[in-house]
């Protein structure tokens, strides 16, 4: 192979590697920014929310990305919750309403299949922060 073609091949490979690295960095920055926004609007901590999800057994009914034990199918998957218009089937998806739904689903929608978990305000805010990181 002529040296000029080898040089072009090396440049192309370097460009692909650079593009991949840039994409990974951009994804990490986007994920970090999403987390910061979610924590700001909920006044919760996403990492603590991930733990609270496991502790409270949310994964028994829901598929929740990032929570390995959350493989339930009784309730809806929570993938992309941050992009949904409604939570609990009737509330506008905003931080206040999501926290209300998490703490008192029976109050919001009598007869709902979602059980009252007795979540504290802190756990509900943390879980909401984590759920708002899901795209």
N, CA, C and O of each residue as an XYZ file, in Angstrom:
540
protein
N       0.858     -1.166      0.000
C       0.000      0.000      0.000
C       0.902      1.226      0.000
O       1.853      1.306      0.777
N       0.596      2.185     -0.880
C       1.406      3.399     -0.922
C       1.335      4.153      0.402
O       0.325      4.121      1.106
N       2.419      4.820      0.713
C       2.481      5.534      1.997
C       1.426      6.625      2.104
O       0.968      6.923      3.207
N       1.027      7.230      0.989
C      -0.009      8.271      1.054
C      -1.346      7.676      1.473
O      -2.110      8.319      2.192
N      -1.638      6.443      1.027
C      -2.872      5.790      1.443
C      -2.815      5.387      2.916
O      -3.816      5.483      3.626
N      -1.655      4.941      3.372
C      -1.500      4.598      4.792
C      -1.747      5.838      5.648
O      -2.406      5.781      6.686
N      -1.192      6.973      5.177
C      -1.358      8.222      5.913
C      -2.840      8.602      5.993
O      -3.316      9.017      7.049
N      -3.564      8.464      4.887
C      -4.996      8.761      4.856
C      -5.735      7.820      5.807
O      -6.634      8.240      6.535
N      -5.347      6.549      5.792
C      -5.970      5.576      6.697
C      -5.763      5.943      8.155
O      -6.685      5.843      8.965
N      -4.558      6.366      8.488
C      -4.255      6.774      9.865
C      -5.084      8.004     10.241
O      -5.623      8.077     11.345
N      -5.184      8.958      9.331
C      -5.979     10.162      9.595
C      -7.455      9.815      9.796
O      -8.108     10.347     10.694
N      -7.970      8.923      8.959
C      -9.365      8.512      9.106
C      -9.587      7.803     10.438
O     -10.571      8.071     11.127
N      -8.683      6.907     10.802
C      -8.807      6.199     12.080
C      -8.755      7.182     13.242
O      -9.533      7.077     14.190
N      -7.843      8.128     13.163
C      -7.727      9.126     14.236
C      -9.000      9.966     14.319
O      -9.454     10.314     15.409
N      -9.568     10.288     13.165
C     -10.813     11.056     13.148
C     -11.961     10.292     13.773
O     -12.761     10.868     14.510
N     -12.053      9.001     13.488
C     -13.109      8.169     14.069
C     -12.936      8.085     15.573
O     -13.904      8.244     16.318
N     -11.728      7.840     16.027
C     -11.459      7.758     17.463
C     -11.781      9.092     18.131
O     -12.384      9.125     19.204
N     -11.381     10.181     17.501
C     -11.667     11.504     18.052
C     -13.163     11.775     18.139
O     -13.648     12.320     19.130
N     -13.883     11.391     17.098
C     -15.337     11.592     17.101
C     -16.003     10.769     18.193
O     -16.908     11.251     18.874
N     -15.558      9.534     18.360
C     -16.113      8.689     19.421
C     -15.827      9.280     20.795
O     -16.713      9.350     21.646
N     -14.602      9.698     21.001
C     -14.232     10.295     22.298
C     -15.052     11.553     22.555
O     -15.517     11.777     23.672
N     -15.230     12.367     21.532
C     -16.019     13.584     21.675
C     -17.459     13.252     22.029
O     -18.062     13.911     22.876
N     -18.013     12.231     21.384
C     -19.382     11.810     21.676
C     -19.532     11.317     23.096
O     -20.529     11.616     23.754
N     -18.554     10.565     23.581
C     -18.591     10.062     24.956
C     -18.520     11.222     25.935
O     -19.273     11.259     26.909
N     -17.636     12.155     25.691
C     -17.498     13.318     26.579
C     -18.790     14.135     26.567
O     -19.274     14.556     27.617
N     -19.342     14.355     25.378
C     -20.591     15.122     25.284
C     -21.716     14.410     26.018
O     -22.512     15.060     26.695
N     -21.803     13.078     25.898
C     -22.827     12.312     26.605
C     -22.655     12.475     28.114
O     -23.634     12.670     28.834
N     -21.428     12.395     28.587
C     -21.184     12.549     30.033
C     -21.561     13.943     30.501
O     -22.158     14.105     31.565
N     -21.215     14.958     29.703
C     -21.578     16.323     30.078
C     -23.091     16.482     30.082
O     -23.648     17.109     30.984
N     -23.751     15.926     29.093
C     -25.201     16.005     29.026
C     -25.830     15.284     30.211
O     -26.761     15.803     30.827
N     -25.328     14.083     30.538
C     -25.856     13.333     31.679
C     -25.641     14.110     32.977
O     -26.529     14.160     33.827
N     -24.469     14.711     33.128
C     -24.187     15.485     34.338
C     -25.095     16.705     34.419
O     -25.589     17.047     35.493
N     -25.313     17.360     33.285
C     -26.193     18.523     33.274
C     -27.631     18.108     33.576
O     -28.329     18.795     34.322
N     -28.075     17.002     33.007
C     -29.422     16.494     33.277
C     -29.594     16.210     34.760
O     -30.627     16.535     35.346
N     -28.584     15.604     35.363
C     -28.636     15.292     36.792
C     -28.725     16.577     37.615
O     -29.525     16.664     38.547
N     -27.910     17.572     37.275
C     -27.940     18.846     38.015
C     -29.318     19.496     37.935
O     -29.840     19.981     38.939
N     -29.901     19.506     36.744
C     -31.228     20.103     36.572
C     -32.260     19.317     37.383
O     -33.079     19.907     38.088
N     -32.220     17.992     37.283
C     -33.181     17.152     38.016
C     -33.077     17.397     39.516
O     -34.092     17.487     40.207
N     -31.861     17.505     40.015
C     -31.680     17.733     41.458
C     -32.133     19.132     41.868
O     -32.651     19.325     42.968
N     -31.938     20.095     40.989
C     -32.361     21.465     41.295
C     -33.879     21.568     41.348
O     -34.429     22.155     42.280
N     -34.556     21.007     40.362
C     -36.011     21.186     40.303
C     -36.754     20.353     41.342
O     -37.879     20.690     41.711
N     -36.140     19.268     41.820
C     -36.806     18.424     42.820
C     -36.306     18.671     44.234
O     -36.937     18.249     45.203
N     -35.177     19.351     44.353
C     -34.484     19.524     45.632
C     -34.145     18.163     46.239
O     -34.160     17.981     47.457
N     -33.838     17.213     45.352
C     -33.453     15.868     45.770
C     -32.084     15.509     45.251
O     -31.446     16.298     44.553
N     -31.635     14.322     45.590
C     -30.338     13.799     45.150
C     -30.584     12.526     44.355
O     -31.103     11.544     44.885
N     -30.208     12.548     43.080
C     -30.487     11.422     42.195
C     -29.834     10.128     42.675
O     -30.458      9.069     42.611
N     -28.597     10.191     43.153
C     -27.929      8.970     43.617
C     -28.670      8.368     44.816
O     -28.830      7.151     44.910
N     -29.111      9.221     45.714
C     -29.882      8.746     46.864
C     -31.228      8.192     46.398
O     -31.746      7.242     46.984
N     -31.790      8.779     45.354
C     -33.048      8.292     44.803
C     -32.918      6.902     44.223
O     -33.819      6.075     44.366
N     -31.802      6.642     43.569
C     -31.559      5.309     43.022
C     -31.535      4.281     44.154
O     -32.088      3.190     44.017
N     -30.904      4.625     45.252
C     -30.873      3.737     46.423
C     -32.263      3.594     47.040
O     -32.654      2.497     47.442
N     -33.007      4.690     47.117
C     -34.352      4.647     47.702
C     -35.287      3.793     46.851
O     -36.174      3.124     47.382
N     -35.097      3.811     45.553
C     -35.901      2.975     44.659
C     -35.692      1.510     45.011
O     -36.651      0.743     45.101
N     -34.446      1.127     45.208
C     -34.132     -0.259     45.563
C     -34.683     -0.585     46.952
O     -35.313     -1.624     47.149
N     -34.443      0.296     47.897
C     -34.862      0.081     49.289
C     -36.374     -0.063     49.433
O     -36.856     -0.827     50.269
N     -37.116      0.676     48.613
C     -38.575      0.677     48.720
C     -39.262     -0.310     47.779
O     -40.490     -0.366     47.720
N     -38.476     -1.079     47.054
C     -39.034     -2.140     46.224
C     -39.781     -1.684     44.985
O     -40.638     -2.412     44.484
N     -39.480     -0.505     44.484
C     -40.181      0.019     43.305
C     -40.007     -0.896     42.087
O     -40.879     -0.977     41.222
N     -38.872     -1.575     42.042
C     -38.575     -2.445     40.922
C     -39.376     -3.727     40.894
O     -39.308     -4.476     39.919
N     -40.139     -3.997     41.950
C     -41.012     -5.170     41.930
C     -42.137     -4.973     40.910
O     -42.666     -5.941     40.363
N     -42.493     -3.721     40.661
C     -43.589     -3.424     39.725
C     -43.139     -2.704     38.458
O     -43.835     -2.752     37.443
N     -41.990     -2.040     38.500
C     -41.560     -1.202     37.384
C     -40.198     -1.620     36.844
O     -39.338     -2.095     37.586
N     -40.020     -1.438     35.552
C     -38.689     -1.471     34.946
C     -38.145     -0.064     35.104
O     -38.769      0.910     34.684
N     -36.964      0.029     35.721
C     -36.372      1.340     35.951
C     -34.913      1.267     35.500
O     -34.093      0.623     36.154
N     -34.585      1.927     34.383
C     -33.212      1.897     33.893
C     -32.219      2.346     34.966
O     -32.464      3.303     35.701
N     -31.099      1.635     35.037
C     -30.063      1.977     36.001
C     -30.247      1.314     37.350
O     -29.384      1.438     38.220
N     -31.348      0.616     37.541
C     -31.606     -0.103     38.786
C     -31.705     -1.590     38.416
O     -32.751     -2.050     37.959
N     -30.622     -2.330     38.612
C     -30.572     -3.714     38.129
C     -31.702     -4.612     38.619
O     -32.114     -5.524     37.901
N     -32.207     -4.377     39.813
C     -33.275     -5.226     40.350
C     -34.669     -4.776     39.917
O     -35.658     -5.429     40.250
N     -34.757     -3.687     39.192
C     -36.056     -3.134     38.792
C     -36.488     -3.722     37.458
O     -36.258     -3.142     36.397
N     -37.119     -4.885     37.538
C     -37.522     -5.601     36.336
C     -39.004     -5.952     36.335
O     -39.446     -6.786     35.546
N     -39.771     -5.318     37.216
C     -41.191     -5.629     37.338
C     -41.981     -5.231     36.110
O     -41.578     -4.356     35.344
N     -43.101     -5.886     35.940
C     -43.947     -5.610     34.776
C     -45.397     -5.319     35.171
O     -46.262     -5.223     34.300
N     -45.671     -5.179     36.462
C     -47.040     -4.876     36.892
C     -47.395     -3.428     36.589
O     -48.531     -3.125     36.227
N     -46.432     -2.545     36.737
C     -46.634     -1.133     36.428
C     -45.863     -0.774     35.167
O     -45.149     -1.611     34.614
N     -46.001      0.452     34.715
C     -45.316      0.856     33.485
C     -43.804      0.974     33.689
O     -43.323      1.206     34.798
N     -43.075      0.807     32.589
C     -41.646      1.106     32.614
C     -41.500      2.599     32.889
O     -42.294      3.412     32.416
N     -40.483      2.942     33.652
C     -40.269      4.358     33.962
C     -39.195      4.982     33.068
O     -38.771      6.115     33.299
N     -38.760      4.245     32.057
C     -37.826      4.790     31.063
C     -38.478      6.016     30.427
O     -39.643      5.974     30.032
N     -37.730      7.086     30.334
C     -38.222      8.292     29.681
C     -39.256      9.068     30.468
O     -39.970      9.896     29.902
N     -39.350      8.817     31.769
C     -40.363      9.505     32.577
C     -40.240     11.026     32.468
O     -41.246     11.734     32.493
N     -39.026     11.519     32.348
C     -38.834     12.974     32.293
C     -39.482     13.605     31.068
O     -39.723     14.812     31.056
N     -39.768     12.816     30.041
C     -40.359     13.360     28.815
C     -41.872     13.167     28.743
O     -42.501     13.565     27.763
N     -42.451     12.566     29.760
C     -43.894     12.318     29.735
C     -44.669     13.559     30.140
O     -44.185     14.375     30.924
N     -45.869     13.698     29.606
C     -46.713     14.848     29.911
C     -47.461     14.664     31.228
O     -47.807     15.638     31.896
N     -47.710     13.394     31.599
C     -48.573     13.107     32.746
C     -47.913     12.051     33.629
O     -47.225     11.158     33.134
N     -48.128     12.161     34.941
C     -47.742     11.111     35.893
C     -48.995     10.666     36.633
O     -49.915     11.452     36.858
N     -49.011      9.408     37.000
C     -50.158      8.886     37.741
C     -51.445      8.872     36.938
O     -52.529      8.733     37.504
N     -51.337      9.015     35.630
C     -52.522      8.966     34.782
C     -53.352     10.225     34.752
O     -54.298     10.319     33.971
N     -53.018     11.214     35.598
C     -53.868     12.402     35.611
C     -53.188     13.697     36.021
O     -53.786     14.763     35.871
N     -51.977     13.651     36.525
C     -51.298     14.873     36.964
C     -50.290     15.344     35.912
O     -49.583     14.532     35.316
N     -50.231     16.641     35.694
C     -49.193     17.200     34.837
C     -47.837     16.797     35.401
O     -47.612     16.871     36.609
N     -46.953     16.379     34.541
C     -45.635     15.937     34.985
C     -44.766     17.139     35.325
O     -44.102     17.715     34.463
N     -44.788     17.497     36.583
C     -43.877     18.515     37.113
C     -43.371     17.996     38.457
O     -43.961     17.071     39.016
N     -42.296     18.571     38.982
C     -41.708     18.032     40.214
C     -42.681     17.926     41.378
O     -42.712     16.907     42.068
N     -43.469     18.959     41.601
C     -44.422     18.926     42.719
C     -45.382     17.746     42.574
O     -45.576     16.975     43.514
N     -45.976     17.612     41.399
C     -46.954     16.545     41.186
C     -46.331     15.161     41.253
O     -46.948     14.230     41.771
N     -45.115     15.011     40.737
C     -44.458     13.701     40.818
C     -44.215     13.330     42.276
O     -44.419     12.180     42.662
N     -43.787     14.276     43.077
C     -43.542     14.007     44.499
C     -44.857     13.655     45.203
O     -44.901     12.731     46.014
N     -45.913     14.385     44.894
C     -47.238     14.071     45.465
C     -47.639     12.658     45.070
O     -48.081     11.881     45.916
N     -47.489     12.317     43.799
C     -47.855     10.980     43.312
C     -47.051      9.901     44.035
O     -47.607      8.887     44.457
N     -45.751     10.116     44.176
C     -44.915      9.115     44.833
C     -45.309      8.920     46.299
O     -45.266      7.801     46.811
N     -45.684      9.986     46.958
C     -46.014      9.903     48.377
C     -47.442      9.431     48.640
O     -47.693      8.751     49.635
N     -48.381      9.785     47.758
C     -49.790      9.486     48.049
C     -50.561      9.132     46.776
O     -51.498      9.841     46.409
N     -50.183      8.056     46.104
C     -50.876      7.712     44.860
C     -52.368      7.440     45.048
O     -53.171      7.749     44.167
N     -52.736      6.873     46.175
C     -54.150      6.559     46.446
C     -54.970      7.852     46.589
O     -56.149      7.879     46.234
N     -54.359      8.906     47.100
C     -55.027     10.209     47.230
C     -55.268     10.822     45.849
O     -56.314     11.418     45.594
N     -54.284     10.664     44.966
C     -54.377     11.231     43.620
C     -55.364     10.448     42.769
O     -56.165     11.025     42.034
N     -55.298      9.139     42.877
C     -56.120      8.279     42.021
C     -56.661      7.109     42.833
O     -56.081      6.024     42.824
N     -57.775      7.326     43.537
C     -58.340      6.245     44.361
C     -58.511      4.954     43.559
O     -59.006      4.968     42.432
N     -58.100      3.859     44.153
C     -58.200      2.562     43.493
C     -57.019      2.221     42.607
O     -57.003      1.165     41.976
N     -56.021      3.109     42.552
C     -54.851      2.838     41.726
C     -54.148      1.564     42.189
O     -54.227      1.186     43.358
N     -53.474      0.926     41.275
C     -52.701     -0.276     41.625
C     -51.402      0.088     42.334
O     -50.769     -0.770     42.948
N     -51.004      1.350     42.255
C     -49.747      1.762     42.901
C     -49.978      1.857     44.402
O     -50.817      2.632     44.864
N     -49.226      1.062     45.159
C     -49.427      1.073     46.613
C     -48.783      2.274     47.283
O     -47.795      2.827     46.800
N     -49.363      2.659     48.400
C     -48.740      3.687     49.243
C     -47.507      3.035     49.878
O     -47.616      1.975     50.495
N     -46.362      3.651     49.732
C     -45.118      3.093     50.275
C     -44.695      3.776     51.574
O     -43.727      3.363     52.211
N     -45.419      4.813     51.959
C     -45.036      5.544     53.167
C     -43.721      6.288     52.978
O     -42.931      6.413     53.914
N     -43.490      6.781     51.762
C     -42.238      7.487     51.482
C     -42.158      8.787     52.265
O     -43.144      9.510     52.407
N     -40.995      9.061     52.756
C     -40.744     10.363     53.375
C     -40.641     11.411     52.271
O     -40.451     11.083     51.100
N     -40.766     12.656     52.659
C     -40.584     13.763     51.709
C     -39.205     13.660     51.063
O     -39.070     13.840     49.853
N     -38.184     13.373     51.864
C     -36.801     13.257     51.358
C     -36.697     12.143     50.325
O     -36.164     12.366     49.238
N     -37.195     10.945     50.639
C     -37.115      9.837     49.692
C     -37.874     10.163     48.411
O     -37.398      9.855     47.318
N     -39.040     10.778     48.528
C     -39.826     11.123     47.337
C     -39.077     12.126     46.463
O     -39.073     12.002     45.238
N     -38.446     13.118     47.086
C     -37.668     14.104     46.316
C     -36.464     13.437     45.650
O     -36.149     13.732     44.497
N     -35.798     12.548     46.365
C     -34.635     11.859     45.804
C     -35.049     10.937     44.656
O     -34.387     10.900     43.619
N     -36.135     10.200     44.838
C     -36.622      9.317     43.769
C     -37.035     10.152     42.553
O     -36.733      9.786     41.418
N     -37.720     11.262     42.788
C     -38.115     12.138     41.678
C     -36.874     12.643     40.939
O     -36.857     12.680     39.709
N     -35.849     13.026     41.678
C     -34.613     13.489     41.035
C     -34.038     12.391     40.146
O     -33.639     12.658     39.013
N     -33.992     11.162     40.652
C     -33.469     10.071     39.833
C     -34.350      9.837     38.608
O     -33.839      9.688     37.498
N     -35.663      9.804     38.801
C     -36.559      9.538     37.676
C     -36.440     10.611     36.601
O     -36.574     10.311     35.414
N     -36.190     11.854     36.997
C     -36.035     12.925     36.010
C     -34.703     12.856     35.259
O     -34.497     13.603     34.303
N     -33.814     11.982     35.675
C     -32.584     11.785     34.874
C     -32.815     10.783     33.754
O     -31.984     10.662     32.853
N     -33.931     10.063     33.798
C     -34.197      9.024     32.800
C     -34.725      9.638     31.520
O     -35.778     10.274     31.512
N     -34.000      9.446     30.458
C     -34.374     10.027     29.153
C     -34.875      8.979     28.215
O     -35.232      9.287     27.078
